[in-house]
């Protein structure tokens, strides 16, 4: 359960700072989209894992 929390924290940080990371790299919103998709995927996988561990 602890690993899910750490992964969720990483996904939230990536999502929150995706705009600043994209500006620093100068990728013209391409990196921002990739980071948001990555964050959403990690979030969904973690939620499935949490739900599976509850049942």
Contact map, one row per residue, 1 for C-alpha under 8 A:
1111100000000000000000000000000000000000000000000100000
1111110000000000000000000000000000000000000000000000000
1111111000000000000000000000000000000000000000000000000
1111111100000000000000000000000000000000000001001100000
1111111110000000000000000000000000000000000000000000000
0111111111000000000000000000000000000000000000000000000
0011111111100000000000000000000000000000011001000000000
0001111111110000000000000000000000000000011001000000000
0000111111111000000000000000000000000000000000000000000
0000011111111100000000000000000000000000000000000000000
0000001111111110000000000000000000000111011000000000000
0000000111111111000000000000000000000010000000000000000
0000000011111111100000000000000000000000000000000000000
0000000001111111110000000000000000110010000000000000000
0000000000111111110000000000000000110010000000000000000
0000000000011111111000000000000000000000000000000000000
0000000000001111111110000000000000000000000000000000000
0000000000000111111111000000001100110000000000000000000
0000000000000001111111100000100100000000000000000000000
0000000000000000111111110000000000000000000000000000000
0000000000000000111111111000001100000000000000000000000
0000000000000000011111111111111100000000000000000000000
0000000000000000001111111111100000000000000000000000000
0000000000000000000111111100000000000000000000000000000
0000000000000000000011111110000000000000000000000000000
0000000000000000000001111111000000000000000000000000000
0000000000000000000001101111111000000000000000000000000
0000000000000000000001100111111000000000000000000000000
0000000000000000001001100011111110000000000000000000000
0000000000000000000001000011111111000000000000000000000
0000000000000000010011000011111111100000000000000000000
0000000000000000011011000000111111110000000000000000000
0000000000000000000000000000111111111000000000000000000
0000000000000000000000000000011111111100000000000000000
0000000000000110010000000000001111111110000000000000000
0000000000000110010000000000000111111111000000000000000
0000000000000000000000000000000011111111100000000000000
0000000000100000000000000000000001111111110000000000000
0000000000110110000000000000000000111111111000000000000
0000000000100000000000000000000000011111111100000000000
0000000000000000000000000000000000001111111110000000000
0000001100100000000000000000000000000111111111000000000
0000001100100000000000000000000000000011111111100000000
0000000000000000000000000000000000000001111111110000000
0000000000000000000000000000000000000000111111111000000
0001001100000000000000000000000000000000011111111100000
0000000000000000000000000000000000000000001111111110000
0000000000000000000000000000000000000000000111111111000
0001000000000000000000000000000000000000000011111111100
1001000000000000000000000000000000000000000001111111110
0000000000000000000000000000000000000000000000111111111
0000000000000000000000000000000000000000000000011111111
0000000000000000000000000000000000000000000000001111111
0000000000000000000000000000000000000000000000000111111
0000000000000000000000000000000000000000000000000011111
